[in-house]
């Protein structure tokens, strides 16, 4: 079938909107009509050429929502007409990783997903007979896509596609990092480095967990109002805090009973390895936990003095907020529909597929929180 897609033809080039061909679903696969897709920094990371796993030509996009149009043989968990969110982190519930209950990093289709193909080693997308690569197992920059059954989460039918598509990455990553990875306790002190789309969701996750002190750190003073809207209690612009940002933050967290200072939890949402070090060192000695969410450039390395770790601080990483997609994503959609979390204010721009490159420009300029393409 013919579908409309924004194709990444080569690294560093604008996306080209064109008609491509899509084969139907094979065994244990589903055909989904994508109704809306968010534009994420990870898409830009790959498009820029910085992604070591980046493949071209490809159909990017991994933050979508849509309707199941058809299913292949053997599919039992979804059917035609179901509303779903594609999952770049699948949940097969049968591989050693899923069965361990220690990680959300399902390995069932990891190898082929990284090669830009479906589990059988072939692509469903083509252009004039030549293969186009899938992206993160999703390819939501097309109005129709094919996914493995284990890579779709069935959601309630009254949820608006143009809002809950954001749960396919940004919302779940931020809130999940708080609840699943860090396991933040009520009354905690926390610092969030980078108040963009992920950082705001970390902040509302901290609010949901009952954190008492939520410090947001960002170079853009305009982010202060955004952070406060979602539960931030204090704001720090590093350029205004002087040369010693870490001591400044530690001092902010000191109380009468605790003059050591430091946050119980910190979160890096920037992908900057220097900021990752600051986030760790702003943790409380003995028990502070620092979670890395941001994606660093290829080849980048993190560093700190061993003293920081042997005195009890913990460095942790998270992918998709530690969420098990088919299990947790429907629950997060319910939270949104029940008013426990907010999404609408973060969707700052909507546009048709023909204007998708403008959405990337807005993201690069820092003038959008999340842009959504509506098909």
FENGI-V384305 format. One record per residue. RES is the residue in one letter. PHI is phi in degrees with one decimal (NA if undefined). PSI is psi in whole degrees, 0 to 359 (NA if undefined). OMEGA is omega as a letter, one per 30 degrees, with the letter a starting at -180 (999 if undefined). Layout:
res->RES phi->PHI psi->PSI omega->OMEGA
res->RES phi->PHI psi->PSI omega->OMEGA
This chain:
res->X phi->NA psi->152 omega->l
res->X phi->-85.7 psi->135 omega->l
res->X phi->-134.8 psi->159 omega->l
res->X phi->-96.7 psi->132 omega->a
res->X phi->-146.5 psi->154 omega->l
res->X phi->-98.0 psi->110 omega->a
res->X phi->-99.0 psi->130 omega->l
res->X phi->-87.3 psi->102 omega->a
res->X phi->-81.1 psi->331 omega->l
res->X phi->-163.7 psi->159 omega->l
res->X phi->-62.4 psi->137 omega->l
res->X phi->81.2 psi->1 omega->l
res->X phi->-105.3 psi->150 omega->l
res->X phi->-59.8 psi->154 omega->l
res->X phi->-67.8 psi->147 omega->l
res->X phi->-113.2 psi->119 omega->l
res->X phi->-84.0 psi->124 omega->a
res->X phi->-155.6 psi->173 omega->l
res->X phi->-92.2 psi->127 omega->l
res->X phi->-125.0 psi->173 omega->a
res->X phi->-105.8 psi->143 omega->a
res->X phi->-130.8 psi->123 omega->l
res->X phi->-79.0 psi->156 omega->l
res->X phi->-72.6 psi->173 omega->a
res->X phi->-71.7 psi->142 omega->l
res->X phi->-96.0 psi->193 omega->a
res->X phi->-57.9 psi->135 omega->l
res->X phi->62.5 psi->29 omega->l
res->X phi->-126.0 psi->159 omega->l
res->X phi->-131.3 psi->145 omega->l
res->X phi->-97.8 psi->125 omega->a
res->X phi->-122.1 psi->132 omega->l
res->X phi->-86.5 psi->114 omega->a
res->X phi->-78.1 psi->125 omega->a
res->X phi->-95.7 psi->331 omega->a
res->X phi->-157.5 psi->150 omega->l
res->X phi->-145.3 psi->138 omega->l
res->X phi->-85.1 psi->158 omega->l
res->X phi->-106.3 psi->116 omega->a
res->X phi->-112.6 psi->155 omega->l
res->X phi->-59.9 psi->333 omega->l
res->X phi->-65.9 psi->324 omega->l
res->X phi->-61.1 psi->317 omega->l
res->X phi->-66.5 psi->322 omega->l
res->X phi->-56.6 psi->315 omega->l
res->X phi->-72.7 psi->315 omega->a
res->X phi->-60.4 psi->327 omega->a
res->X phi->-69.3 psi->340 omega->a
res->X phi->96.7 psi->358 omega->a
res->X phi->-79.0 psi->344 omega->a
res->X phi->-78.6 psi->117 omega->a
res->X phi->-65.0 psi->340 omega->l
res->X phi->-97.3 psi->4 omega->a
res->X phi->-64.9 psi->133 omega->a
res->X phi->-124.9 psi->143 omega->l
res->X phi->-137.2 psi->149 omega->f
res->X phi->-73.5 psi->149 omega->a
res->X phi->-148.4 psi->161 omega->l
res->X phi->-106.5 psi->107 omega->a
res->X phi->-77.8 psi->190 omega->l
res->X phi->99.1 psi->131 omega->a
res->X phi->-146.5 psi->10 omega->a
res->X phi->-125.7 psi->78 omega->a
res->X phi->-130.3 psi->179 omega->l
res->X phi->-153.8 psi->146 omega->a
res->X phi->-171.8 psi->199 omega->a
res->X phi->-124.4 psi->136 omega->l
res->X phi->-70.2 psi->124 omega->a
res->X phi->-100.7 psi->326 omega->a
res->X phi->-156.5 psi->157 omega->l
res->X phi->-131.9 psi->148 omega->l
res->X phi->-86.9 psi->174 omega->l
res->X phi->-57.1 psi->140 omega->l
res->X phi->89.5 psi->351 omega->a
res->X phi->-75.2 psi->128 omega->a
res->X phi->-126.2 psi->339 omega->a
res->X phi->-86.8 psi->342 omega->l
res->X phi->-137.0 psi->163 omega->l
res->X phi->-143.3 psi->171 omega->l
res->X phi->-54.4 psi->136 omega->l
res->X phi->95.0 psi->344 omega->l
res->X phi->-67.4 psi->144 omega->l
res->X phi->-91.4 psi->135 omega->a
res->X phi->-141.5 psi->161 omega->l
res->X phi->-118.8 psi->123 omega->l
res->X phi->-63.0 psi->148 omega->a
res->X phi->-120.3 psi->116 omega->l
res->X phi->-77.4 psi->343 omega->l
res->X phi->-113.4 psi->100 omega->a
res->X phi->-73.3 psi->177 omega->l
res->X phi->-142.7 psi->96 omega->a
res->X phi->-83.3 psi->335 omega->l
res->X phi->68.1 psi->17 omega->a
res->X phi->-137.0 psi->339 omega->a
res->X phi->-74.5 psi->164 omega->l
res->X phi->-55.0 psi->323 omega->a
res->X phi->-66.5 psi->313 omega->l
res->X phi->-63.0 psi->317 omega->a
res->X phi->-69.5 psi->336 omega->a
res->X phi->-67.0 psi->333 omega->a
res->X phi->61.7 psi->14 omega->l
res->X phi->-100.7 psi->350 omega->a
res->X phi->-152.6 psi->157 omega->l
res->X phi->-98.3 psi->3 omega->a
res->X phi->-85.2 psi->77 omega->l
res->X phi->-56.7 psi->135 omega->a
res->X phi->-106.3 psi->4 omega->a
res->X phi->-57.5 psi->320 omega->a
res->X phi->-128.1 psi->19 omega->a
res->X phi->-59.7 psi->317 omega->a
res->X phi->-62.8 psi->310 omega->a
res->X phi->-72.4 psi->327 omega->l
res->X phi->-60.1 psi->318 omega->l
res->X phi->-68.3 psi->342 omega->l
res->X phi->-93.6 psi->2 omega->l
res->X phi->74.5 psi->27 omega->a
res->X phi->-133.2 psi->171 omega->l
res->X phi->-78.1 psi->169 omega->a
res->X phi->-56.2 psi->336 omega->l
res->X phi->-86.0 psi->3 omega->l
res->X phi->88.8 psi->5 omega->l
res->X phi->-119.3 psi->164 omega->l
res->X phi->-101.8 psi->148 omega->l
res->X phi->-91.1 psi->344 omega->a
res->X phi->-97.4 psi->143 omega->l
res->X phi->-152.3 psi->162 omega->l
res->X phi->-135.6 psi->113 omega->a
res->X phi->52.1 psi->43 omega->l
res->X phi->84.1 psi->356 omega->a
res->X phi->-103.5 psi->139 omega->a
res->X phi->-64.1 psi->138 omega->l
res->X phi->-110.8 psi->140 omega->a
res->X phi->-80.9 psi->144 omega->l
res->X phi->-74.7 psi->165 omega->a
res->X phi->-131.7 psi->121 omega->l
res->X phi->53.5 psi->26 omega->l
res->X phi->72.3 psi->9 omega->a
res->X phi->-121.6 psi->299 omega->a
res->X phi->54.1 psi->61 omega->a
res->X phi->-86.0 psi->2 omega->l
res->X phi->-84.5 psi->29 omega->l
res->X phi->-133.4 psi->148 omega->a
res->X phi->-76.9 psi->350 omega->l
res->X phi->-138.0 psi->145 omega->l
res->X phi->-149.3 psi->161 omega->l
res->X phi->-114.5 psi->134 omega->a
res->X phi->-133.7 psi->155 omega->l
res->X phi->-64.1 psi->148 omega->l
res->X phi->-55.7 psi->323 omega->a
res->X phi->-74.7 psi->358 omega->a
res->X phi->-114.4 psi->28 omega->l
res->X phi->-133.3 psi->138 omega->l
res->X phi->-106.6 psi->122 omega->l
res->X phi->-75.8 psi->130 omega->a
res->X phi->-125.4 psi->169 omega->l
res->X phi->-64.9 psi->151 omega->a
res->X phi->-84.1 psi->350 omega->l
res->X phi->-94.2 psi->4 omega->a
res->X phi->-82.0 psi->132 omega->a
res->X phi->-72.2 psi->127 omega->a
res->X phi->-58.0 psi->320 omega->a
res->X phi->-72.7 psi->352 omega->l
res->X phi->-107.2 psi->312 omega->a
res->X phi->-76.0 psi->349 omega->l
res->X phi->-57.1 psi->328 omega->a
res->X phi->-63.2 psi->337 omega->l
res->X phi->-70.4 psi->341 omega->l
res->X phi->-65.5 psi->347 omega->l
res->X phi->-151.1 psi->284 omega->a
res->X phi->-56.8 psi->311 omega->a
res->X phi->-65.3 psi->311 omega->a
res->X phi->-65.8 psi->321 omega->l
res->X phi->-62.0 psi->313 omega->a
res->X phi->-70.4 psi->308 omega->a
res->X phi->-66.9 psi->320 omega->a
res->X phi->-64.3 psi->324 omega->l
res->X phi->-59.0 psi->326 omega->l
res->X phi->-76.4 psi->309 omega->a
res->X phi->-84.0 psi->322 omega->a
res->X phi->-93.8 psi->313 omega->a
res->X phi->-83.1 psi->305 omega->a
res->X phi->-80.6 psi->330 omega->a
res->X phi->53.3 psi->57 omega->a
res->X phi->-63.1 psi->135 omega->l
res->X phi->-93.9 psi->156 omega->l
res->X phi->-59.8 psi->138 omega->l
res->X phi->87.5 psi->2 omega->a
res->X phi->-71.1 psi->159 omega->l
res->X phi->-105.3 psi->133 omega->a
res->X phi->-138.8 psi->152 omega->l
res->X phi->-127.1 psi->132 omega->a
res->X phi->-116.6 psi->118 omega->l
res->X phi->-96.9 psi->112 omega->a
res->X phi->98.6 psi->109 omega->a
res->X phi->-109.3 psi->62 omega->l
res->X phi->-102.6 psi->209 omega->a
res->X phi->-60.5 psi->320 omega->l
res->X phi->-74.1 psi->313 omega->a
res->X phi->-58.3 psi->320 omega->l
res->X phi->-63.5 psi->325 omega->l
res->X phi->-75.0 psi->329 omega->l
res->X phi->-61.8 psi->316 omega->a
res->X phi->-61.2 psi->314 omega->a
res->X phi->-72.7 psi->336 omega->l
res->X phi->-66.7 psi->321 omega->l
res->X phi->-65.4 psi->321 omega->l
res->X phi->-62.8 psi->318 omega->l
res->X phi->-62.8 psi->323 omega->a
res->X phi->-77.9 psi->347 omega->l
res->X phi->90.8 psi->24 omega->l
res->X phi->-63.3 psi->141 omega->a
res->X phi->-84.3 psi->317 omega->a
res->X phi->-120.1 psi->122 omega->l
res->X phi->-126.5 psi->104 omega->a
res->X phi->-96.7 psi->125 omega->l
res->X phi->-102.5 psi->137 omega->a
res->X phi->-121.8 psi->122 omega->a
res->X phi->-157.4 psi->149 omega->l
res->X phi->-75.6 psi->344 omega->a
res->X phi->-103.1 psi->113 omega->a
res->X phi->-63.9 psi->338 omega->l
res->X phi->-65.2 psi->341 omega->a
res->X phi->-75.4 psi->347 omega->l
res->X phi->-60.1 psi->312 omega->a
res->X phi->-63.3 psi->319 omega->l
res->X phi->-61.5 psi->312 omega->a
res->X phi->-61.2 psi->317 omega->a
res->X phi->-64.0 psi->328 omega->l
res->X phi->-62.7 psi->330 omega->a
res->X phi->-105.1 psi->4 omega->l
res->X phi->123.1 psi->0 omega->l
res->X phi->-64.4 psi->137 omega->a
res->X phi->-102.3 psi->335 omega->a
res->X phi->-140.6 psi->150 omega->l
res->X phi->-129.3 psi->139 omega->l
res->X phi->-133.1 psi->126 omega->l
res->X phi->-96.8 psi->116 omega->a
res->X phi->-55.9 psi->329 omega->a
res->X phi->-71.9 psi->343 omega->a
res->X phi->-103.6 psi->356 omega->a
res->X phi->-93.4 psi->358 omega->a
res->X phi->89.2 psi->181 omega->a
res->X phi->-72.4 psi->343 omega->a
res->X phi->-110.8 psi->75 omega->a
res->X phi->-63.9 psi->316 omega->a
res->X phi->-61.4 psi->309 omega->l
res->X phi->-58.6 psi->325 omega->l
res->X phi->-61.1 psi->314 omega->a
res->X phi->-67.2 psi->319 omega->l
res->X phi->-60.3 psi->317 omega->l
res->X phi->-62.9 psi->325 omega->l
res->X phi->-63.3 psi->332 omega->a
res->X phi->-93.0 psi->357 omega->a
res->X phi->-70.4 psi->144 omega->l
res->X phi->-127.6 psi->173 omega->l
res->X phi->-58.1 psi->321 omega->a
res->X phi->-83.6 psi->341 omega->a
res->X phi->-132.0 psi->99 omega->l
res->X phi->-96.9 psi->8 omega->l
res->X phi->-77.2 psi->312 omega->l
res->X phi->78.5 psi->172 omega->a
res->X phi->115.1 psi->151 omega->a
res->X phi->-83.0 psi->149 omega->l
res->X phi->-68.4 psi->325 omega->a
res->X phi->-142.1 psi->138 omega->l
res->X phi->-130.2 psi->155 omega->a
res->X phi->-136.3 psi->124 omega->l
res->X phi->-94.6 psi->121 omega->l
res->X phi->-117.8 psi->20 omega->a
res->X phi->-105.8 psi->331 omega->a
res->X phi->78.3 psi->7 omega->l
res->X phi->-94.7 psi->120 omega->a
res->X phi->-67.1 psi->333 omega->l
res->X phi->-67.3 psi->320 omega->l
res->X phi->-68.2 psi->325 omega->l
res->X phi->-58.9 psi->320 omega->l
res->X phi->-65.1 psi->315 omega->l
res->X phi->-59.6 psi->320 omega->a
res->X phi->-63.6 psi->318 omega->l
res->X phi->-64.0 psi->314 omega->a
res->X phi->-75.1 psi->348 omega->l
res->X phi->-87.0 psi->0 omega->l
res->X phi->-77.2 psi->157 omega->l
res->X phi->-72.4 psi->134 omega->l
res->X phi->-62.2 psi->144 omega->l
res->X phi->95.9 psi->326 omega->a
res->X phi->-152.2 psi->356 omega->a
res->X phi->-63.3 psi->139 omega->a
res->X phi->-119.4 psi->127 omega->l
res->X phi->-115.0 psi->126 omega->a
res->X phi->-109.4 psi->126 omega->l
res->X phi->-92.7 psi->120 omega->l
res->X phi->-112.2 psi->319 omega->a
res->X phi->-64.0 psi->145 omega->l
res->X phi->-92.1 psi->120 omega->a
res->X phi->-84.0 psi->160 omega->l
res->X phi->-61.8 psi->157 omega->l
res->X phi->-57.4 psi->132 omega->l
res->X phi->86.8 psi->352 omega->a
res->X phi->-68.7 psi->148 omega->l
res->X phi->-129.7 psi->149 omega->l
res->X phi->-99.3 psi->155 omega->a
res->X phi->-149.3 psi->150 omega->l
res->X phi->-161.0 psi->169 omega->l
res->X phi->-75.7 psi->137 omega->l
res->X phi->-53.1 psi->331 omega->l
res->X phi->-53.6 psi->324 omega->a
res->X phi->-62.5 psi->327 omega->a
res->X phi->-89.8 psi->321 omega->a
res->X phi->-70.8 psi->345 omega->l
res->X phi->-94.4 psi->21 omega->l
res->X phi->101.3 psi->358 omega->l
res->X phi->-77.2 psi->151 omega->a
res->X phi->-124.4 psi->132 omega->l
res->X phi->-103.0 psi->128 omega->l
res->X phi->-132.1 psi->153 omega->l
res->X phi->-115.9 psi->162 omega->l
res->X phi->-145.4 psi->145 omega->l
res->X phi->-126.2 psi->130 omega->a
res->X phi->53.2 psi->32 omega->l
res->X phi->60.9 psi->24 omega->a
res->X phi->67.5 psi->13 omega->a
res->X phi->-81.7 psi->142 omega->l
res->X phi->-92.4 psi->109 omega->a
res->X phi->-54.6 psi->306 omega->a
res->X phi->-68.2 psi->336 omega->a
res->X phi->-87.9 psi->313 omega->a
res->X phi->-89.9 psi->326 omega->a
res->X phi->-60.1 psi->315 omega->l
res->X phi->-58.8 psi->326 omega->l
res->X phi->-67.3 psi->320 omega->l
res->X phi->-68.4 psi->325 omega->l
res->X phi->-60.7 psi->318 omega->l
res->X phi->-61.2 psi->319 omega->l
res->X phi->-58.7 psi->317 omega->l
res->X phi->-64.0 psi->312 omega->a
res->X phi->-66.0 psi->332 omega->l
res->X phi->-88.9 psi->1 omega->l
res->X phi->80.3 psi->14 omega->l
res->X phi->-78.6 psi->332 omega->l
res->X phi->-131.4 psi->160 omega->l
res->X phi->-110.2 psi->145 omega->l
res->X phi->-130.8 psi->319 omega->a
res->X phi->-48.6 psi->313 omega->a
res->X phi->-63.4 psi->334 omega->a
res->X phi->-79.9 psi->344 omega->l
res->X phi->-83.5 psi->88 omega->a
res->X phi->-85.9 psi->340 omega->a
res->X phi->-143.9 psi->140 omega->l
res->X phi->-129.0 psi->149 omega->a
res->X phi->-161.2 psi->163 omega->l
res->X phi->-78.6 psi->168 omega->a
res->X phi->-57.4 psi->326 omega->a
res->X phi->-61.9 psi->341 omega->a
res->X phi->-108.4 psi->21 omega->a
res->X phi->-63.0 psi->328 omega->l
res->X phi->-66.9 psi->330 omega->l
res->X phi->-65.0 psi->326 omega->l
res->X phi->-64.0 psi->320 omega->l
res->X phi->-65.0 psi->321 omega->l
res->X phi->-62.3 psi->317 omega->l
res->X phi->-61.5 psi->319 omega->a
res->X phi->-66.3 psi->315 omega->l
res->X phi->-62.5 psi->325 omega->a
res->X phi->-80.0 psi->350 omega->a
res->X phi->74.6 psi->20 omega->a
res->X phi->-98.5 psi->0 omega->l
res->X phi->-124.0 psi->151 omega->l
res->X phi->-88.3 psi->305 omega->l
res->X phi->-147.2 psi->127 omega->l
res->X phi->-98.8 psi->142 omega->a
res->X phi->-126.0 psi->130 omega->l
res->X phi->-89.4 psi->128 omega->l
res->X phi->-109.4 psi->125 omega->a
res->X phi->-85.2 psi->NA omega->999
